[in-house]
């Protein structure tokens, strides 16, 4: 997957989060719908985008603790961690 595609997917989910939150607050629905959207978006990004951006190979740092911690962090904190990851990958690609 290209960085541009991953960035557009992240932006779409990010904007979608705000739209879901705004609709839920306007209609009077509970915030559980926003929470479920947030968690499902993080899982989607981890299953579809992260797998195609990063190869989890290497013998030194590829331990269960490191990989599971990184994947769980990306699933739960996707709003913060994906822009940082995409920026770092963009810098690595350009430089």
N, C-alpha and C positions, 0 to 999 in steps of 0.2 A: 504494500500500500504506500502511496506517495504521501509526503508530509502535507501537501495542499489538501488532499482528500481527507486526511485525518483531522486537519484543522477545521474544515467545513463541517464534518460530522460533529466535532466537539462544539462548534459555534451553534449549530442547529439544536443540539441537546441543551446547551446553555440558555439560549433564547426560549426554547420550549419550557424550561424550568420556570422562567419568569412568567411566561404566559399561563402555565398551569396554576402557579401561585396566585396570579391576578384573577383568573377566572374563579378559582376556589374561594377567594376572599370576596369577590363580587356576588357570587351566587349564595354564599353562606355555607359552603361545604366545609367539612373538617380538613385540617391540614394533613391528615393521613394520606390523602391522595397525592399531595405534593411530596411527602416523604417516600411513598411507594414509587413515584416517578423518579425521584433522586436516586434511590437504591437501584432501580431497574436500569436507569441510564448508566450508572457506574458499572453494573454487571455487563451490559451490552458493550460498553467501551472496552472492558477488560477482555471479553470473549472475542470481539470482532476486530477491534482496532489495535490493541496492545500486542496481540499475538502476531500481527502482520508488521508491526513497527520494530519490535525488538526480538532478536534471537537470543534465547536463554541458553547459550552454550559457554563453555569454559569450565575448567576443572577446579579453579581456585575459589571463585566467588559463587559458583552455582550450587549452593547448598539448599536444603529444604527451607531452612530458616530465612535465608536471604531472598529466595524466589517467592516464597509464600508471603513474607512480609511486604515485599514490593508489590505483589499483585493485590494483596488485600488493601494496602495503602492507596493504590490506584483506583480500586473499586469504591472505596469509601470517601476519598478526598479528591475525586476526579475534577472538581471545579478548580482546584489549586494546582494539582500535580501534572495534569495533562498540558497546560500551557508551558510550564517549566520544561517538561520533557520535549515538547515540540520545538521550543526555543533551542535547547541543547542539541537536539538532532539537526536542526537547521544550521547551527554554528559549526557542527562537525562536518556537515555536508559542504558548506561554503568554504571553510578554512581547511 
